Amino acid sequence: MHSSESTRHSSEATRIYFDRAADQLDLSDSMRGLLTTAKREVQVQIPVEMDSGDVATFIGYRVQHNAARGPMKGGLRYHPQVDLNEVRTLAALMTWKTAVVNIPYGGAKGGVALDPAKLSQRELERVTRRFVDAIHDLFGPDVDIPAPDMGTTPEVMAWIMNQYNKYHGFSPACVTGKPVEYHGIPGRDEATGRGVGSLTLKLLSRLGRQIPGSRIAIQGFGNVGSHTAKFLHDAECRIVAVSDAFGGVQKTAGLDLLQLLRHSHAHSGRISGFSGGDPLTNAELLALDCDVLIPAALGGVLTKDNALAVRAPIIIEAANAPTEPEADAIFDDRGIVVLPDILANAGGVTVSWFEWVQNRQHYQWGMNRVRQELDRILGEAFEQVWQLSLSRKVSLRTAAYMLGVGRVGRATVLGGIE
């Protein structure tokens, strides 16, 4: 699917899910308007001298959606198809996501329209620093805290902090997802995958299903997919299939995960050519006979066209917006339980919050504390969503949106509208 088309789908989807929750909460039209409109949208020009000596101009965006519950938080992506509409949609998702797990943030998102693979490291660094020059007075520890996203790395976050410090003095909390040795936090790289894994176990036990031997299929074997696989493998689940952009591999008895991780590291992240299983396509993986299906790659992969082919009784949305609303309705009819993205992949932003807290205290947390606190916060959020879904007889997705939107609505009223 073309990026702008999937962006349109995900913005419509977010709006549909928001409206469903708003109906349940009896929100007024004026409150709906307030909660869906971004607080501030910024588009800046980034002229940069390239290694060739030519000057190229890039466009950078930052959408700050809502600050009712605290400073705004959200990733920064470097991707050729970044546009204002995509960033706007993802910023709103961050508002609901931070509220669902009850961390004191609002939502934001940013990006620069460029292909990081086509720029040298020095060019990327210049783009990043010029971008900070353009927006440094619009973000910061108490206002809006960026983090890594598609196409950006801990190194990019280090450049952002360094450039921001030139204007504002030492402020490690102005950005999260930094390298551990540059004021980052241990466990940030595994956080999203670990969260997906621990919530999968919570859902399995809530549904009264056996955890050891559960058959798991994971689409996407990047940062999130590989850490999810590792966590579930350690919990004695069977990883029966994984895939990446180039195809996948399956084995009914369960893949040898350590061998697969080694293969992936040796082949720059690719799993094709792995000899410990049979090849399968991404489409085949989504329709595989398994207990849990985890889309952990792109958005918009579960559509009305393939929803009936899905055989897994449980879907855990590790990716952002992997399920289109039409597919969601089909899963609902079929009794397939979907754990929505705004809860399932909130481990990353939760550990980003720990990093921010640690930076504010100028005190380093240890890995055990990070993992313990992460499991506690996600566990509490999961229980609240589960109970709300039972008491109101709604899907887990609608319950999660009700929880998130309700919290933002209450904070808005409590703060007063001046």
N, C-alpha and C positions, 0 to 999 in steps of 0.2 A: 504493500500500500504506500502511495506517495505521502511524504511527511505532512504536507499541508492538508491533505484529505484526512489523515489520521488525527491531525490537530483539531480539525473541525469536529470530527467524531468525538474526541475526548472532551472538547469544550461543551458540546451538546450533552454528553454523558454526565459530566460534572453537574450541569444545570438540572438535568432530569433527576439525578440522585438527591441534589439539594432540595428541589421542589417536593419530592416525596417526603423527605424528612420535615420540611417546613409545613406541609399539610398535616402531618402527625402532631406537630408542635403548635398548630394553629397560629402561625406567625402572621402578623399583619402585612399588607402589601408594602407599606412604608419600611418596615423592618427588613423585608426581603430585599427591597431595593438597596437599602443601606449595606446589608451584608454581602451582596453580590457585586457591588461596585468597588473597584480598587481605590485605595486611599490616594495613591500617587503612581503615575507611570512616567518613566524617564527613557528617552531615546537620545543617545549621544553619538557624535561623530568621532572616530578614532583614526586620525591620520598617523601613519607609521612609516618610517624609512626602512625599506627592506634591505636584505644583504646585498642586493644588486645595485643599490643606490636609488632605485625608483621609490616614489611615495605611493603607498596603497592606502585607501580609506575603508575602514571597517565600520559597521554600525553595531553599537552596544545597547543593551536594554536592561532596565531594572524595574520590575513592577512590585510595588509595596502594597499588598492587598489589605491587610487589616492589622491594627495595633491595639485592639481593645484589651487583649490579655497579656501584653508585654511586647518587648522589642520584636521586630519581624525577623523571620528566619527562612532561609531557602537557598537552594543550590545555584551554581553559576555554570551554564553549559557552553561549550565551544562546539558548534555544529553548523554546517553550511546552511541548514534550513531553519535556523532559529528565527522566529519572527514574533511580533508583539502579541499576536493572538495566542500562540503556544505558551509564551511566558506568562501571560495573563491567566490562562487556565491552570497552569502548574502552581502559580502563586496562591490561587484560591484553594487548591488541594492542600497546600501546606498549612493554610489557616485551619482547615478542618482536622488535618492530621495531628498538629501539635495540640489541639484541643482534645482530641480523642484520648491521647495518652497523658493529658493533663499536665503538660509542661508549660511554663509561663512565657509563651511566645505567641506571636501572630505569624502570618504567612507572607513570604515574598519569593521572588524567583528572578533570575537574571540570565543573560547570555550574550554572546558575541557571535554574529553570523560569519563563521570562518571554518575551514577544514584544518584541524590541527596537524593532520598528516602531511599537509602541503607546506607547512611553515617550519623553519629551523627553530631550535630551542631559543636562540637569541631573538628571533623575530617574535616568537610567542611571548617571551619575557617583555619585549618592548610593547606589544599590544596590551598585555596585562597591566603594565605600569601606567600606560597612557589612559587606559580605562579607569584606573584608580584616580589618576589626576582629574578626570572629568567628573567623577561622582563622589570623591572622598568626603565631601561635606554632607552627603545624603545618606551615608551608612556609618556604622560604628557600633561599639559594644552595647550602647543603650538605645539604639535606633533600629538597626537592621544588620544582621550578621550573615554574610555569605558562607558557602560551603562548597565542596566539590560536587560535580554532577557529570553528566555525559561529556567526555572530551577534556575534562580538567582533572588535575592531580594534586596530591599534597604539595608538590613543588610549586604549582601555580598559587596555592594558598599562601605559601611562604613569601612569594613575591608580593602578593597583595598586602600581607602584614607589613613587610619591609617598606613598601611604598607609602602605606597609610601612616606608619610611624614617622615618616619624614615631615608630615603635616601636623600630627597630633601627639607626638611623643610615644613612648613605649606603651602599646595597647595590644597585647597578644589576643585579647578577647574580641577583636574587631572581625575575626574570621575563624572558622573552625575547619577541621579536617587537615590541619597542618602536620608536617612530619613530626614524629614523636620527639626527635632530638631538637626540634625548633618549636617548643611549647605546645606540641600536640598531646594526645592522650593514648595510652596503650589500649588496644582493642577497638579502635575506631574503624579499621579496615574490615574487621570481621563482623561489625555490629549489626548491619542490616541482615546478613545471612544467618547470624546467630539468632536474631529476633524471629526471623521466618521459621527457623527450626524449632525454637522453643514454643512458639504459638501453634505450630503443627502438632506437637506432642500434646499441648493443652486441649486442642480441639479433638484429637483422637480419643483422649481419655474422657472428655465430656460426652462424646458420642458413644462411649462404652466399647470402643474398638481396641483390639490388642495392638500394643506398640511394637514389640519385637517381631520382626518378620513382615511388617507392613511394607507394601510395595510402592515405591516412590518414583515418579518420572519427573524430571526437571528440564524445562526448556530454557537454555541459557546457562553457560558455564563460565561466566565472567566472575567478577568479585562476589556478587550476591549468590549466584547459583553454586559456585564451588564451596563457599563457606556453609551454605545451607546443606549441601550434600555431605560435607564432613561432619557437621553437627548431628544430622539424622543417622549417618552411618555409625557414629559413636554411640547412638541410642539404640543400636541393633536393628534399625530399619534396613530394608533391602533397597538399594538404589538400582532399579531395574532398567532405567534408561536416562541418558542425558544427551543434550544436543547443543550446538552453537550455530552461528550463521551459516556454516558450511556443511551442516548435516550432523548426524548423531550416531550413537552406539547403544545397543540394548543387550541385556542378558537376563533371562527369566530368573536364574538362580541368584542374581545380584552381581553387579560389577565389582571388580577389585579396585576400590577407590584410591588406595595409595598408588597403585600402578598407573591408574588413569591420571591422577594429579601429576605424577612424575612425567608421564607422556606429554601432558598439556604444557608443563613448564619447559620441557625440552623442545616443543614445537610452537613456540611463541603464542601459547594460549589456545592453540587449536586441538580438537580431539579427533579429527579425521585421521584415519590410518592407525588408530588404536586397535591392537590385535586381540584384546580380551573380551570381544563381544561382536555381535552382528550389526552391520550398518543399518540405520533407518533414517528417514527424512523427518523434518520438523512437523510436517502434516501428520505423518504416521505416529509420531510421539504424542501429539495431542489426542489421538484416538486410541491410545494404547490401553489394554486391559490392566489397570493398576488400582491401588487403593487411594492414592493421593497424587493429583496432578499439580505441579508448581510451575506456572509461567513466570520465568525470572529474566526475560529478555526485553522484547519490545512491547509497546502498547498495541491494542487493537488486534491481537492474534486470535481471540475467540469471538467468532462472528455468528450471525444467524445461519450462515452457510455451513459451518462445521460444528455448531453446538449440539446437534442431534447425534453426531458421531462420537462425542466424548463419552467414555465409559467409566471414568473415575467418579466415585460418589462424593469426593471431596476435592475442591479446588482452592489452593492457597495463592493469592495474588502477590507474588514477590515483586513483579514489575509494576510500573505505574500504568493504570488504565488498560490492562490487558483484555478486559471483557467489554464488548459493546453492549449497550442496554438491551438490544433485541436478544442477544445470547443470554444475558442475565435473566431475562424473563423466561426463556426456555429452560434454563437450569432450575429456576424457581419451580416451574411446573413439574419438572422431572424429579424434584426432591433432592437435587444435588446441592450440597452445602458449600457456599462460597465464603471464604474469609477475605474481606475486602482489602484492597491495597492501603487504604488510609490507616488501617490498623496493622496489617500483615508486615508492611515494610517500614514501620515507624522506628525500628531499632536504630537506624542511622541517625535520625534527628535527635533521638533520645541521648545517644552517646555524644553527639555534638553539644547538647546542653551540658553534659558532664564536663566536656572540655572547656566550655565557656565559664562554668562555675569554678573549675580548677584555675583557669586563667585569672578570674576576678580575685581568687583567694591567694594567688601566687603560690600554689601548693600542688604537688604532683600526686595524683591518685595511682594506686597499683591496679594491675590487671584483675585480681580477684574482686576488688571492690567494684570495679566497672561492671564486671559480669553479674555480680550479685544484685546490684542496683538496677541493671537493665532487666534482668529476669523479674524482679519485683514489680517494676513499673508496668512492663508489658502484661504481666500476669494480672495485675489489678485492672488494667484497661480491658483485657479480654473478659474478665468476670463481669464487669459492668455492662459490656456490650451483650454478652451472653444472656444475662438476667433481663436486660431491657428487651431483647428480641423475644424471649419467652413471655414476659408479662404483656407486651403489646402485640404479640403474634405477628411480628414483622421479620424480614430476612436480617441476617447479621449485617449486611451492608446498610440497610435503612436504619438499623439500630445504631451503627457506628456514626452515621451522619447525624442522627437525632442527638446523640451524645455530644458530638463536636459542635454542631450548629447551635444547639441549646446552650452550651457553655459560652460560646462567643456572643450569642444574643443576650445572655444574662450579664456578662461583663460590660456589654455596650450600655445596657440600661443602668447598671450600678455606677458606671463612670459618668453617666449623664451626657446628654448631647448638647454641646454649647454652640 
